Amino acid sequence: MNYFYSAMNEKRKKSGFVFKTYEAPNQSPFEKLFEIFKELITYTSGDFDEAIDWLRQLDKEYELTTPEYTIDDFIEDLKNKGYIREEIEFGDDGEGSGKGKLSITAKTERAIRKQALEHIFGKIKRSGSGNHKSKGIGIGDEHTGDFRAYQFGDALEKVSMTESLRNAQINNGIGDFNLTEDDLVVEETLHKSQMSTVLMIDISHSMILYGEDRITPAKKVAMALAELITTRYPKDTLDILVFGNDAWPIKIKDLPYLKVGPFHTNTVAGLKLAMDMLRRKRNTNKQIFMITDGKPSCLNMPDGQYYKNSNGLDPFITNKCYAMAQQARRLHIPITTFMIAEDPYLMQFIREFTQANRGKAFYTGLKGLGEMIFEDYENNRKKRIKG
């Protein structure tokens, strides 16, 4: 059955959302609407009423429901299944108005993160990229299938008895069986190290300028990354911060509600907070991911005021950014920047910033952002530890 699945390229247009057809699997009426609802609630930053308004408009245009199952039936199911709750609104006098406002619950927040992971990380799996394969071998618990001769100090549980017995038979014969140290072989393993990651998200006004929605894809990547780490790599840590005029941490559950503000871009404040977060982590392996359009335009001054230059790339500001990148390098914290604008002068700033940190940068449009950030996380999570 064909129905229209949200595939918005720009959050706001005069004509509304942009949709494309999608071939749905065999789903119940609730499941089909819920897939669309989860997309809409992300684009509306958690505003339930706005998301339902959009859903009703789509229903009129594309006939998503039937007389047997309406939008009102869907809302009732959302309540019964624990995806939304009703909150009483209170007036200035503290008295309840009797009117209930519907809002999403933690269960919906988890469902949105899971969907983001499937949409973004699923592409990685289909493309054939590795599953946290490190570049080297070490002392660990993930078998590589490669063998080497036993060395003094190797743990006995690492000895491959099958291969060792085979060597003994070849070297000494079956009739006069004898197993010596020279026959022993050890299977190589990969070390599964812990990683502490800070994800920085630019929420300055330029993230929605010129009719291009850059913040929603950034939110989706953050939600998917959070779901990946908490479910597949629970020993890793992920902290998320946003930066505009200032920088502040946010919780994973707050991601669906994230909005762009009337802010400049204080990249330095974001980097300072990220490094402060990572200093408190005990893990050896630390990294910063930064999603930005690459236009720093604000700094905190000692007197508590802001130094701002909306034109961007003011040398006073960019030099502070380079200094922070160098400081992170001295702390052995690589910064991977995901640049989601294509202006040549902004890309040049990111190149110089990356060189100062000796990190990495991906110059990508919105389409490839999710794939690239997950390829980077998967490829860099493990560090080489020599056995």
C-alpha positions as CSV (number, residue, x, y, z in Angstrom):
1,M,0.0,0.0,0.0
2,N,1.3,3.4,-0.9
3,Y,1.2,6.3,1.6
4,F,3.1,9.5,2.0
5,Y,6.0,9.4,4.3
6,S,7.7,12.5,5.7
7,A,10.9,13.3,3.9
8,M,11.2,17.0,4.6
9,N,14.2,18.8,3.0
10,E,13.3,22.2,4.4
11,K,11.4,22.8,7.6
12,R,9.4,25.8,6.5
13,K,8.1,26.6,3.0
14,K,5.1,28.5,2.0
15,S,3.6,25.3,0.8
16,G,4.5,23.5,4.0
17,F,6.4,20.2,4.3
18,V,7.9,18.3,1.4
19,F,6.8,14.7,1.1
20,K,7.6,11.7,-1.1
21,T,5.9,8.4,-1.7
22,Y,7.0,5.4,0.3
23,E,6.1,1.8,0.0
24,A,5.0,0.7,3.4
25,P,5.3,-2.8,4.8
26,N,2.2,-4.5,6.2
27,Q,1.4,-2.3,9.1
28,S,-1.6,-1.5,11.2
29,P,-3.4,1.9,10.7
30,F,-1.8,3.0,13.9
31,E,1.7,2.0,12.9
32,K,1.5,3.8,9.6
33,L,0.3,7.0,11.2
34,F,2.8,6.7,14.0
35,E,5.7,6.5,11.5
36,I,4.7,9.9,10.1
37,F,3.9,11.3,13.5
38,K,7.4,10.6,14.8
39,E,8.9,12.6,11.8
40,L,6.5,15.5,12.3
41,I,7.1,15.7,16.0
42,T,10.8,16.0,15.4
43,Y,10.3,18.8,12.8
44,T,8.0,20.7,15.1
45,S,10.4,20.4,18.1
46,G,8.0,18.4,20.2
47,D,5.0,20.5,19.6
48,F,2.1,17.9,19.6
49,D,-0.6,20.3,18.5
50,E,1.4,21.5,15.5
51,A,2.3,18.0,14.5
52,I,-1.3,16.8,14.6
53,D,-2.3,19.9,12.6
54,W,0.2,18.8,9.9
55,L,-1.1,15.2,10.1
56,R,-4.7,16.3,9.6
57,Q,-3.6,18.4,6.5
58,L,-1.7,15.4,5.1
59,D,-4.7,13.2,5.7
60,K,-7.0,15.5,3.7
61,E,-4.5,15.6,0.8
62,Y,-3.3,12.0,0.8
63,E,-6.2,10.1,2.5
64,L,-4.0,8.5,5.2
65,T,-7.0,7.4,7.3
66,T,-10.3,5.6,6.7
67,P,-13.8,6.1,8.2
68,E,-13.0,3.1,10.4
69,Y,-9.8,4.6,11.7
70,T,-9.5,8.4,12.0
71,I,-7.0,10.9,13.3
72,D,-9.0,11.1,16.5
73,D,-8.8,7.3,16.9
74,F,-5.1,7.6,16.4
75,I,-4.8,10.3,19.1
76,E,-6.8,8.1,21.5
77,D,-4.5,5.2,20.8
78,L,-1.5,7.4,21.5
79,K,-3.0,8.1,24.9
80,N,-3.8,4.5,25.6
81,K,-0.3,3.3,24.6
82,G,1.4,5.9,26.7
83,Y,2.9,8.0,23.9
84,I,1.2,11.2,25.0
85,R,-0.2,12.6,28.2
86,E,-2.6,15.3,29.1
87,E,-1.5,18.2,31.3
88,I,-3.9,20.7,32.9
89,E,-3.0,24.3,32.1
90,F,-3.0,26.8,35.0
91,G,-3.8,30.5,34.8
92,D,-2.1,33.4,36.5
93,D,-4.3,32.9,39.6
94,G,-3.1,29.3,40.0
95,E,-6.5,27.9,39.2
96,G,-6.7,25.1,36.6
97,S,-8.5,26.1,33.4
98,G,-9.9,22.7,33.0
99,K,-8.3,22.5,29.5
100,G,-5.8,19.8,29.0
101,K,-2.7,20.2,26.8
102,L,-1.4,17.1,25.2
103,S,2.4,16.5,25.1
104,I,4.6,13.6,24.2
105,T,6.1,11.3,26.9
106,A,9.5,9.7,27.4
107,K,8.2,6.6,25.6
108,T,7.8,8.8,22.5
109,E,11.2,10.3,22.9
110,R,12.7,6.9,22.9
111,A,10.7,5.9,19.9
112,I,12.0,8.9,18.0
113,R,15.6,8.1,18.9
114,K,15.2,4.5,17.7
115,Q,13.7,5.7,14.4
116,A,16.5,8.1,13.9
117,L,19.0,5.3,14.5
118,E,17.3,3.0,12.0
119,H,17.0,5.7,9.3
120,I,20.6,7.0,9.6
121,F,22.6,4.1,11.0
122,G,20.7,1.6,8.8
123,K,22.3,3.2,5.8
124,I,25.8,2.5,7.2
125,K,25.0,-1.2,7.6
126,R,23.7,-1.5,4.1
127,S,26.8,0.2,2.7
128,G,29.0,-2.5,4.2
129,S,31.0,-0.4,6.7
130,G,32.6,-2.2,9.6
131,N,31.3,-2.8,13.0
132,H,33.9,-1.0,15.2
133,K,36.8,-2.7,13.5
134,S,40.1,-1.3,14.7
135,K,43.2,-0.8,12.6
136,G,45.3,-2.8,14.9
137,I,45.4,-5.9,17.1
138,G,45.8,-6.1,20.8
139,I,44.7,-7.6,24.1
140,G,40.9,-7.8,23.9
141,D,37.9,-10.0,23.4
142,E,36.9,-9.7,19.7
143,H,38.5,-12.5,17.7
144,T,40.1,-11.6,14.3
145,G,40.7,-15.1,12.9
146,D,44.4,-14.5,12.7
147,F,47.0,-16.5,14.6
148,R,50.5,-16.0,15.9
149,A,53.1,-18.0,17.8
150,Y,52.7,-18.2,21.6
151,Q,54.9,-15.7,23.5
152,F,55.8,-15.8,27.1
153,G,53.2,-13.9,29.1
154,D,50.3,-14.7,26.8
155,A,47.2,-15.7,28.8
156,L,46.4,-19.4,28.6
157,E,42.8,-18.8,27.6
158,K,44.0,-17.1,24.5
159,V,45.7,-20.2,23.3
160,S,43.9,-21.9,20.4
161,M,43.9,-25.6,21.4
162,T,42.6,-26.7,18.0
163,E,45.4,-25.0,16.1
164,S,48.0,-26.0,18.7
165,L,47.1,-29.7,18.6
166,R,47.1,-29.6,14.8
167,N,50.7,-28.2,14.9
168,A,51.7,-30.9,17.4
169,Q,50.5,-33.6,15.1
170,I,52.2,-32.1,12.1
171,N,55.5,-31.5,13.9
172,N,55.7,-34.7,16.0
173,G,53.4,-37.2,14.3
174,I,50.2,-38.9,15.7
175,G,51.9,-42.1,16.9
176,D,54.3,-40.3,19.2
177,F,52.2,-37.4,20.2
178,N,54.0,-34.6,22.0
179,L,52.9,-31.0,22.6
180,T,55.6,-28.4,23.0
181,E,55.7,-24.7,23.5
182,D,56.7,-24.3,19.9
183,D,53.4,-25.8,18.8
184,L,51.3,-23.3,20.7
185,V,49.5,-20.5,18.8
186,V,47.4,-17.6,20.0
187,E,44.5,-16.1,18.2
188,E,44.7,-12.4,17.8
189,T,42.0,-10.2,19.3
190,L,40.8,-6.6,19.0
191,H,40.7,-4.5,22.1
192,K,37.3,-3.0,22.8
193,S,38.2,0.3,24.4
194,Q,35.8,2.8,26.0
195,M,35.2,6.1,24.3
196,S,33.9,9.4,25.7
197,T,32.3,11.6,23.1
198,V,31.0,15.2,23.3
199,L,28.6,16.2,20.5
200,M,28.4,19.9,19.8
201,I,25.4,21.3,18.0
202,D,25.3,24.8,16.5
203,I,21.9,26.4,17.2
204,S,22.7,29.9,15.9
205,H,20.2,31.6,13.7
206,S,22.3,30.8,10.6
207,M,21.2,27.2,11.0
208,I,17.8,28.1,9.5
209,L,18.7,31.0,7.2
210,Y,18.0,31.1,3.5
211,G,15.1,28.6,3.8
212,E,17.4,25.7,4.6
213,D,16.7,23.7,7.7
214,R,20.1,22.5,9.1
215,I,19.0,22.0,12.7
216,T,16.6,19.1,12.1
217,P,19.1,16.8,10.5
218,A,21.5,17.8,13.3
219,K,18.9,16.8,15.9
220,K,18.3,13.5,14.1
221,V,22.0,12.6,14.1
222,A,22.3,13.5,17.8
223,M,19.3,11.3,18.6
224,A,20.6,8.4,16.5
225,L,24.1,8.7,18.0
226,A,22.6,8.7,21.5
227,E,20.5,5.6,20.7
228,L,23.6,3.8,19.2
229,I,25.8,4.4,22.2
230,T,23.2,3.7,24.9
231,T,22.1,0.4,23.3
232,R,25.2,-1.0,21.5
233,Y,28.0,0.6,23.5
234,P,26.7,1.2,27.0
235,K,30.3,1.5,28.4
236,D,30.9,4.6,26.2
237,T,29.7,8.0,27.3
238,L,28.0,10.7,25.2
239,D,27.5,14.3,26.3
240,I,25.6,16.7,24.2
241,L,25.9,20.5,24.2
242,V,24.5,23.3,22.1
243,F,26.1,26.6,21.4
244,G,24.8,30.0,20.3
245,N,25.8,33.1,22.1
246,D,26.8,30.8,25.0
247,A,27.1,27.0,25.4
248,W,25.2,24.8,27.7
249,P,24.7,21.0,28.1
250,I,21.4,19.3,27.2
251,K,20.1,15.9,28.1
252,I,19.3,13.2,25.6
253,K,15.6,13.4,26.3
254,D,15.7,17.2,25.4
255,L,16.8,16.6,21.8
256,P,13.4,16.4,20.1
257,Y,12.5,19.8,21.6
258,L,15.7,21.6,20.4
259,K,15.2,24.8,18.5
260,V,17.4,27.4,16.8
261,G,17.5,30.7,18.6
262,P,18.2,34.3,17.7
263,F,21.8,33.6,18.5
264,H,25.3,34.3,17.1
265,T,27.8,31.5,17.0
266,N,30.1,31.2,20.0
267,T,32.3,28.3,18.9
268,V,34.9,29.0,21.6
269,A,32.4,28.7,24.4
270,G,31.2,25.4,23.0
271,L,34.8,24.0,22.8
272,K,35.6,25.2,26.3
273,L,32.6,23.4,27.7
274,A,33.3,20.3,25.7
275,M,36.8,20.1,27.0
276,D,35.6,20.7,30.6
277,M,33.2,17.8,30.2
278,L,35.9,15.5,28.8
279,R,38.4,16.4,31.6
280,R,36.1,14.8,34.1
281,K,36.0,11.5,32.2
282,R,38.2,8.6,33.2
283,N,38.4,7.1,29.7
284,T,41.7,7.5,27.9
285,N,39.9,7.8,24.5
286,K,38.1,11.1,24.1
287,Q,36.8,13.0,21.1
288,I,34.6,15.9,20.1
289,F,32.1,16.0,17.2
290,M,31.0,19.4,16.1
291,I,28.1,20.0,13.7
292,T,28.1,23.6,12.5
293,D,27.8,25.8,9.4
294,G,31.3,27.0,10.3
295,K,30.6,30.7,10.9
296,P,31.9,31.8,14.4
297,S,30.7,35.2,15.2
298,C,30.7,35.7,18.9
299,L,33.0,35.6,22.0
300,N,32.6,36.1,25.7
301,M,34.5,39.1,27.0
302,P,36.1,39.4,30.5
303,D,33.6,42.1,31.5
304,G,30.7,39.8,30.9
305,Q,29.7,41.3,27.6
306,Y,29.8,39.7,24.1
307,Y,32.0,40.6,21.2
308,K,30.0,40.0,18.1
309,N,30.5,40.3,14.4
310,S,27.6,39.0,12.3
311,N,29.7,39.0,9.1
312,G,31.7,36.1,10.5
313,L,35.4,35.1,10.3
314,D,36.5,38.1,12.3
315,P,40.3,37.5,12.9
316,F,39.8,38.3,16.6
317,I,37.3,35.5,16.9
318,T,38.8,32.9,14.5
319,N,42.2,33.2,16.2
320,K,40.6,32.3,19.5
321,C,39.0,29.3,17.7
322,Y,42.4,28.1,16.5
323,A,43.9,28.5,20.0
324,M,41.1,26.3,21.4
325,A,41.8,23.7,18.7
326,Q,45.4,23.6,19.6
327,Q,44.6,23.3,23.3
328,A,42.4,20.3,22.5
329,R,45.3,18.8,20.5
330,R,47.6,19.1,23.5
331,L,45.0,17.3,25.6
332,H,44.9,14.5,23.0
333,I,41.3,15.3,22.1
334,P,40.6,15.1,18.4
335,I,37.9,17.3,17.0
336,T,35.9,16.0,14.0
337,T,33.9,18.8,12.4
338,F,30.9,18.2,10.2
339,M,30.5,21.2,8.0
340,I,27.0,21.6,6.6
341,A,27.6,24.7,4.5
342,E,29.4,25.0,1.3
343,D,30.6,28.6,1.2
344,P,34.3,28.5,0.2
345,Y,35.4,31.1,2.8
346,L,33.7,29.1,5.6
347,M,35.3,25.9,4.4
348,Q,38.7,27.5,4.4
349,F,38.2,28.4,8.1
350,I,37.3,24.8,8.9
351,R,40.4,23.6,7.1
352,E,42.6,25.9,9.1
353,F,40.8,25.0,12.3
354,T,41.2,21.3,11.6
355,Q,44.9,21.7,10.9
356,A,45.3,23.5,14.2
357,N,43.8,20.5,16.0
358,R,45.1,17.8,13.6
359,G,41.6,16.4,13.7
360,K,39.3,15.7,10.8
361,A,36.6,17.6,8.9
362,F,33.8,16.4,6.6
363,Y,32.5,18.9,4.2
364,T,29.0,17.6,3.6
365,G,25.5,18.7,2.7
366,L,22.6,17.8,4.9
367,K,21.9,14.6,2.9
368,G,25.1,12.8,3.9
369,L,25.5,14.1,7.4
370,G,24.2,11.0,9.2
371,E,26.1,8.5,7.3
372,M,29.4,10.4,7.6
373,I,29.2,11.0,11.4
374,F,28.4,7.3,12.0
375,E,31.1,6.1,9.8
376,D,33.5,8.3,11.8
377,Y,32.2,7.1,15.1
378,E,32.4,3.4,14.1
379,N,35.8,3.7,12.6
380,N,37.4,5.7,15.4
381,R,35.9,4.3,18.5
382,K,38.5,1.6,18.9
383,K,42.1,2.6,19.5
384,R,45.1,0.5,18.8
385,I,46.6,-1.2,21.9
386,K,49.7,-3.2,21.3
387,G,49.8,-6.6,22.9
